[in-house]
Amino acid sequence: MISKGEKIDTDFTLNVVENGKEKEVQFSNLLTRPTIVSVYMRNNTSGCDKQNRSLAEHADEFDKKGFNLVALSKDTCGSHKNYAEKLDINYTLASDPDFKFANATDSIVEKKMYGKTFDAPSRSAFIIDTDGTVLGVIEKINTKAHAEELFELIETL
């Protein structure tokens, strides 16, 4: 996994949902100010719902502190639109079915489910500066208190 102080390659595109609208963006264009990227597995699952509810409840506070907020999963933008409505999400949801962000941050891990082993992005969070420099990393997210752990990390920057 990429470490604090290292730069990621921001030269890739993602489809995102912002303010209910879908668009394709260069990842670097999401970095208009320091940006929190919170990686989760799938919309409408218990842990991921907790993770995103925590972010949604505190999204305005992150904005006031000067941070963009992006939550990223492999779900489609169509699914993201419904999910944003359901959880009242007012931050960017990014669709990354090809794991472009996970490859850029070297955060693909081996997982097991129902006796099968597969590789997928880790449930982690990154604070990335406008030039792609990683300012902080949470390698294993506490889904219930995700916003709180991000605020604690921000205080150390």
N, C-alpha and C positions, 0 to 999 in steps of 0.2 A: 504494500500500500504506500502511496505517495506520502511524504512527510512534510511537516511545516517547513517553509522556506524554499521548497522545490517549486518549479514552474510546471504547469500542465500544458499540453498542446491544446489550444483552444480552436484549432482549425477544423471544425466539424459542424455539421448542421443537425438540428433537432426540430421536430414539430412540437409546438407549444400551444397551450390555451391561456390567453390573457384576456381578462374582462369578457369572457364568454366567446371570444373569437379565436379561431385556429389559424396559425401561420407557421411557416418554416423560417427559422432564424439560424444565423451563424452563432455558435455558442459564445464566441467572444463578444457579440452584440448584447448578450444578457448581462455582461460585466460592466455596466455603466457606473457602478460604484461597488464597494465590497459586497460580495454576494454569498449568501448561504445557500448551499445545494444540499438538500435532504433527500437521501435515496431510500425508497421504500419498495416493497415487492409488488403489491397489487391493490387496486381499488376495491373497496367493499369487503375487506377482511379485518378481523378484530384488531390485530396489532397495528396495522396500517391506518385504520380509522382513528385509533388513539393517537398515533403519531401526528396525523394531519389535523385532528381536532386541537391538539396542543399548539400547533403552529398557527392555526386559524384564529384561536383565541388571543394570540399575542402578535399577530401580523402587523398591526398598527404600531406596536412598540418597537419592533425591528425596524420598521420604516423610519420612525422618529430617531432611532439611533444611527441611521444612515446606511442601512443594509437592504439590498434586494433579497427577496426570498423566492426560491425555486424548489419545488418538490418534484422528484423525478422517479418514474417507474416505466415498466415496459408496456403499460396499458396504452390503448389508442387514444387519440384526441377526442373521439366521440365519447368514449368512456369517461375521459377526464371532464368533459363538459357536464355530464350528468353528476359526476362525483363532486365537482365544484358547487353545483346547485344544492346537492344533498347536504354537504357539510358547510355551506356558506363560505367557501374559500375565495379569497380576494387576492391571492398571489398567483404566480405563474406555475402551471403544471406542465411538465415536459414529458414527452413520449420518447422512450429510448429502447425500442425492441432489439436493436442491434448492439446494445451495451457500449456505445461509443464513449459515454462519459466514464463508465467503469474501466474501460481500456485506458483512457487518458489518465486516470488516477490510480491505475494498477490495483483496483479494488474488486476483482473477480475472485470469488472464493468457492470452495467445494461445499455443496449442500447435500443433505439427504432428506428425502420425503417418501413415505410409503415404501421403504426399502430400496429406492432408487437413488443413485448418486448423480449429481449434475453440477455444472458450473453456472454461477449467477452472481450478480452484483451483491456486495455486502450491504447490510442495512447500516449505513454510515452517513455522516454529514461532514461537509467541507465548507470552510470559509475561504473564498478565493478573491484576491484583489483584482483590480481592473486590468492588470497586465498578465494575469494567469498565475501569479504567485500564491501558493497555498499559505494562508495565514493561520489556519488551525484545522484540526481533524478530530472528529469523534468516531472512533472505529466501531463501537457497538452502541447503538442508540437505546436509550431508555424510552420506550414508546409512550409511557404514561406521563413522563416529565421531560419531554424532548425540548420544549421551549426553555424551560428552566436551565437545562444543561447547556443549551446554546448561549443563554445570557451569561452563565458562569464562564464559558469559554471566551466570549466577547470581552469580559472584564480583564482577561489576562493578556489581551492583544496590546 
